Every structure is written in C-alpha cells, then in structure tokens.
Amino acid sequence: MDLGIKGRTALVCASSKGLGRGCAEQLAAAGVDLVLNARGAEALEETAEAIRAEHGVNVTAIAADIASDEGRSKVLDAAGDLDILVTNAGGPPPGMWSDWGREDFIAALDANMLSPIALMTALMPKMIDRGWGRVVNITSQSVKAPIPQLGLSNAARTGLTGYVAGTARQVAPFGVNVNNLLPGIHATDRAIQLDGGVSQKEGISIDEAKARREQTIPARRYGTRQEFGAMCAFLCSEHAGFIVGQNILCDGGATVATI
C-alpha cells in the first residue's frame, strides 16, 4: 500500500532503538525524511546511518534529552517545519505505590506527559497553517488497563491521553490528526527491564519470566518493532485522515476490554 506520505518530514523521538526505531524505519520505507532524536549519540547515529543506507531518505540525528527544555529547543531548532510528529519516551521504573515521592512523579510527568504536550504545542500551529499534519503519541496499554507495578507510567500516560482526547478534536478541522498508539509487551529493552524485575523478585531466570509473560498474551509472543512501526506509519498516512483522537492497542490481545 502506498501511504501517500513520500517527501513528508517526521520527527520521531526516542528512535535510536526499540519501538521508536521501528516507527522511524517504517516511515522511511514510505519515503518520509526523518529527524531522529535520542539521548545516546552513538546509538542514534548508527540507527540514522542504517536507515539512510536502506531507504535512501534524508535523516538528521539530534542527540538530546527531549524531556528537558534545553533538549527540546535543540531538537526543534534543528528540525524546522515538520509534517509528522511521533512522541515517545522510555517508561519510568516499576515499583510499589509506597516507593514514589513527588520528584518521581514530576520526572514521569516531564517525560511521558508534559514533553509530548510541549512538542505538540510547538509544532501543530504550522501543521494547521499548512492544512495537514499527523501526530502519534506512543503511550501504553496501561491507559486502558492499569498495570499495578507501573503506577508512575499509569498516571503520566493517562494524563496525556486526557489531553489528547480534547486537543485532537480541536485541531482535526484543520487537517491535523492526533492519535495515541498503545503498545503491549514488545521485544525491546523495556521488556528486558520488566522481565529482569520479575526474575530478581521471584528468583527465576529471565527466560522463565519471559515465557510466563508470553502465556498471558493471546498471541503467545512479544510483538516486534517492525509490526508496531507499520501501525504507526499507517496512522501517519493519507489513509488515516478520518481517525481522530483514538487510542489504538497493539498488544497481541493482552488487554481484556470490550471497548
């Protein structure tokens, strides 16, 4: 399928690896030029070079902490006008409700709620002026079914979800579509972190922890960054113009919900 976005330009956050990289790769496959961002310069440049070589699109790599005012300014100054925004940030650490204080919540909000909002605020006005834009926020299945040990993520990402619910409907008349893409467990560093926590807590191997978690997923496996990226690219495409303010699960059926 031709996604109709060849020649567009996208900013993909946290895109040196994992789900962000998967989104960047699939957008590049559709002919989209990229601005990639992550904190680690070496891994980011390796990803940028691999995408350039495989897809022949223009790729700009900007190493910065997108959750900081300084880092966001650096990225936005270098990015210029953008047609597509994919927000993404690593989730805060798991734990118990009693583990977290005010600073833990502020850090989670900065990374997983306030930074995406700041990026949308900065970039959507020009999208509106041009009459076209796409925003995909990578959140989590936990906004539909909270995960007990991920209280920081539950809180911050649900806050972003509420913001998008109203904002998406305000900008849709101007050709700008904002949606959220909700991953379940994918084969990324985040999955290794979570499985490692279970391994340590329960005295089992990481492989055992993974096998146990896979049994809770109807698809009986972890997702891949490639299939997650393909869904992201579709939401950024010309074909997704009637999808507004939605929370789309990509979780192998793990979230048990009717709606």
Summary of the structure (lengths in Angstrom):
residues: 259
radius of gyration: 17.7
end to end distance: 27.9
largest distance: 56.2
contacts: 898
relative contact order: 0.15
helix: 53%
strand: 15%
